[in-house]
């Protein structure tokens, strides 16, 4: 049994990406330490082509750990109905799911390999909420705009999980708990959204609205206290919750990162700042 995660990563790279999943299972190459999990406040798609305080913070977070064997991304920009879906493409296609931006943004490439056998090899055989493989999606900008900074070489296989809009926040949290063992199999879990996200209320000043700061600090405090149920029950805050999230797709990826955390993990917030007053750029590291 290997005792070094660095040695695990070295050996899995030698085995080749095409046989990674089968070899990991067959040879028992399971790291003794879990991979980290990140919630990234991704903000504007323009961050993909900019070097700023946010993108530099993302790079710094990734640089603190060895490269993972694979990445499971959960983005605010892939919502589904009638089930949760998982990309099964051999190679991920880039989805330019935004309009009205400079041409340079539509020329960004991120040629990451997918993992068609991810569900069969890596996920539990029985889940309370079924996850269905599909090739009808790829990596949307919630994923690739972050990954181009965190892992610019695009040499790590990536799969993306949809946000099932039919599930309640607590069901999303529970689904994440069911797949938390992935972190012990060399998989980094990456949630991409925003702790506060109200586009209609955005303004030119970076100073946050009072309600945005209040919600941001409320959730940040509950996370550090380990009160994940209160975080999932954020809608009980009423109007404050509605102002922070008129729709909840940018909040739900946080619940997946919390769901894969264990009591042994350290949770820390980074890059606590606001973009245009109503978008929180906070990032959470679970390690």
C-alpha positions in Angstrom: 0.0 0.0 0.0 1.4 3.4 -0.9 1.7 5.9 1.8 2.7 9.0 -0.2 0.2 10.9 -2.3 3.0 12.3 -4.4 4.1 8.8 -5.2 0.5 7.9 -6.1 0.3 10.7 -8.5 3.6 9.8 -10.1 2.6 6.2 -10.6 -0.8 6.9 -12.0 0.7 9.2 -14.5 3.0 6.4 -15.6 0.0 4.1 -16.0 -1.5 6.4 -18.6 -4.8 8.3 -18.4 -6.6 5.8 -20.6 -6.2 3.1 -17.9 -6.3 5.4 -14.9 -9.6 4.4 -13.4 -9.3 0.6 -13.9 -5.7 0.6 -12.7 -6.5 2.7 -9.6 -9.1 0.2 -8.5 -7.2 -3.0 -9.5 -3.9 -2.1 -8.0 -5.3 -0.5 -4.8 -3.5 2.8 -5.5 -5.5 4.8 -3.1 -3.8 7.7 -1.4 -3.9 7.7 2.4 -4.7 11.4 2.5 -7.7 12.9 0.9 -7.4 15.4 -1.9 -8.6 19.0 -1.1 -12.0 20.4 -2.2 -12.5 24.0 -3.4 -15.4 26.3 -3.7 -14.4 29.1 -6.1 -16.3 32.3 -6.5 -15.9 32.6 -10.2 -17.6 36.0 -11.0 -17.3 37.4 -14.5 -16.4 35.1 -17.4 -13.7 37.7 -18.2 -11.7 36.3 -15.3 -10.7 33.5 -17.7 -8.5 35.9 -19.7 -7.4 38.3 -16.9 -4.7 38.3 -14.3 -6.2 39.9 -11.2 -6.5 39.4 -7.5 -9.2 36.7 -8.0 -7.4 34.6 -10.6 -4.1 34.9 -8.7 -5.8 33.6 -5.6 -7.1 30.6 -7.5 -3.6 29.7 -8.7 -2.3 30.1 -5.2 -4.9 27.7 -3.8 -4.1 25.0 -6.4 -0.3 25.4 -5.9 -0.5 24.3 -2.3 -1.3 20.7 -3.3 -0.1 18.0 -5.6 -2.0 17.7 -8.8 -5.0 15.4 -8.5 -5.6 12.3 -10.6 -9.0 13.7 -11.7 -11.3 16.6 -11.1 -15.0 16.5 -10.4 -16.4 19.9 -11.2 -19.9 21.2 -10.2 -20.7 24.5 -11.9 -23.5 26.9 -11.4 -24.0 27.0 -15.2 -25.2 23.4 -15.7 -28.7 22.9 -14.4 -30.7 19.8 -15.3 -34.2 18.5 -14.8 -35.4 15.0 -14.2 -32.1 13.8 -12.8 -28.4 14.5 -12.1 -26.1 14.0 -15.0 -22.4 13.4 -15.3 -20.3 14.1 -18.4 -18.9 10.9 -20.0 -17.1 12.4 -23.0 -13.7 10.9 -23.8 -12.5 14.5 -24.4 -14.3 17.5 -22.9 -15.7 20.1 -25.3 -15.7 23.7 -24.2 -19.1 25.4 -24.0 -19.1 29.2 -24.6 -22.3 29.8 -22.6 -22.1 33.6 -22.5 -22.9 36.5 -24.9 -21.6 39.9 -25.6 -18.0 39.5 -24.4 -14.7 40.2 -26.3 -13.7 37.7 -29.0 -10.6 36.6 -27.0 -12.9 34.9 -24.5 -14.4 32.7 -27.2 -11.0 31.7 -28.3 -10.0 30.2 -24.9 -9.2 26.5 -25.2 -9.0 23.9 -22.4 -8.5 20.5 -24.0 -9.0 18.4 -21.0 -9.6 14.6 -21.2 -12.8 13.2 -19.8 -13.3 9.9 -18.0 -16.2 7.9 -19.6 -15.9 5.2 -16.9 -16.0 7.6 -13.9 -19.4 6.6 -12.7 -18.9 2.9 -13.1 -15.4 2.9 -11.5 -15.5 5.6 -9.0 -19.0 6.3 -7.7 -21.0 4.1 -5.3 -23.2 1.6 -7.0 -26.3 2.8 -5.2 -27.1 6.5 -4.5 -30.3 8.1 -3.1 -30.2 10.3 -6.2 -29.2 8.6 -9.4 -26.4 10.1 -11.5 -26.7 9.4 -15.3 -23.8 9.6 -17.7 -24.2 11.9 -20.7 -22.1 13.2 -23.6 -24.5 16.1 -24.2 -22.5 18.5 -22.1 -18.9 19.4 -21.6 -17.2 22.1 -19.5 -19.1 25.4 -19.3 -17.5 28.7 -18.3 -18.2 28.1 -14.6 -15.6 25.3 -14.9 -13.1 26.2 -17.6 -12.8 29.9 -16.6 -11.4 28.7 -13.3 -9.5 25.7 -14.5 -7.4 27.7 -17.0 -5.9 29.4 -14.0 -5.7 26.6 -11.4 -4.5 23.9 -13.8 -3.5 25.7 -17.0 -1.8 22.7 -18.6 -5.2 20.9 -19.0 -3.4 17.7 -18.2 -5.9 16.4 -15.6 -9.0 14.5 -16.6 -12.2 16.4 -15.7 -15.8 15.4 -15.4 -18.6 17.7 -14.6 -21.8 17.0 -12.6 -25.0 18.8 -13.2 -27.1 20.6 -10.6 -30.5 18.8 -10.5 -33.0 21.7 -10.2 -35.6 19.2 -8.8 -33.5 18.7 -5.7 -33.7 20.8 -2.5 -30.5 22.3 -1.1 -30.4 19.6 1.6 -30.7 16.9 -1.0 -27.7 18.4 -2.9 -25.8 18.4 0.4 -26.7 14.7 1.1 -25.8 13.7 -2.5 -22.3 15.2 -1.9 -21.9 13.2 1.3 -22.6 10.0 -0.6 -19.8 10.6 -3.0 -17.3 12.0 -0.5 -15.0 8.9 -0.8 -13.9 10.3 -4.1 -11.4 12.5 -2.3 -9.6 9.4 -1.1 -9.3 8.2 -4.7 -7.2 11.0 -5.9 -10.2 13.1 -7.1 -10.4 16.9 -6.4 -13.9 18.2 -6.0 -14.3 21.7 -7.4 -17.5 23.7 -6.9 -17.8 26.9 -8.9 -20.4 29.6 -8.1 -20.7 32.6 -5.9 -21.6 33.0 -2.2 -23.7 36.0 -3.1 -24.9 36.4 -6.7 -27.5 39.0 -7.7 -26.7 40.2 -11.2 -29.7 42.7 -11.5 -28.4 44.6 -8.5 -24.8 44.9 -9.6 -23.3 48.3 -9.7 -20.0 49.9 -10.7 -18.6 50.3 -7.2 -16.9 47.4 -5.6 -18.3 48.3 -2.2 -20.8 45.6 -1.2 -24.5 46.2 -0.5 -25.3 45.9 3.2 -27.5 42.9 2.6 -24.8 41.3 0.5 -22.2 41.6 3.3 -24.7 40.4 5.9 -25.5 37.2 3.9 -21.9 36.6 3.0 -20.7 36.9 6.6 -23.6 34.8 7.9 -22.8 31.9 5.6 -19.1 32.2 6.1 -19.5 32.0 9.9 -21.8 29.0 9.7 -19.4 27.1 7.5 -16.5 27.6 9.9 -18.7 26.5 12.8 -19.5 23.3 10.9 -23.2 24.1 10.8 -23.7 22.8 7.2 -27.4 22.2 7.8 -27.9 25.9 8.5 -26.1 26.7 5.3 -28.3 24.4 3.3 -31.3 25.9 5.0 -30.3 29.4 4.0 -33.7 30.2 2.5 -35.1 30.4 6.0 -33.4 33.9 6.0 -36.3 35.1 3.9 -35.8 38.4 2.0 -32.1 38.4 2.9 -31.7 35.0 1.1 -33.7 36.2 -1.9 -31.6 39.3 -2.3 -28.4 37.3 -2.1 -29.7 34.6 -4.5 -32.8 35.4 -6.6 -32.1 32.0 -8.0 -30.0 29.4 -6.2 -27.7 27.9 -8.9 -24.7 29.9 -7.8 -25.1 28.8 -4.2 -25.6 25.1 -4.7 -22.0 24.2 -5.7 -20.9 25.3 -2.2 -23.1 22.5 -0.7 -21.2 19.9 -2.7 -17.9 21.1 -1.3 -19.3 21.1 2.2 -20.8 17.7 1.7 -17.5 16.0 0.9 -15.8 17.6 3.9 -15.1 15.5 7.0 -14.7 16.4 10.7 -10.9 16.0 10.3 -10.7 18.6 7.6 -9.6 22.2 8.0 -11.9 24.8 6.3 -10.6 28.2 5.4 -11.9 31.1 3.4 -9.8 33.0 0.9 -10.2 36.0 -1.5 -13.1 37.5 0.6 -14.1 40.4 -1.7 -17.0 41.6 -3.8 -17.4 42.3 -7.5 -19.7 45.1 -8.5 -21.3 45.2 -5.0 -23.6 42.1 -5.3 -21.3 39.2 -6.3 -19.2 37.6 -3.5 -15.8 36.3 -4.7 -15.1 34.2 -1.6 -13.3 30.9 -2.1 -13.4 28.0 0.4 -10.6 25.5 0.8 -11.3 22.1 2.4 -8.1 20.2 3.3 
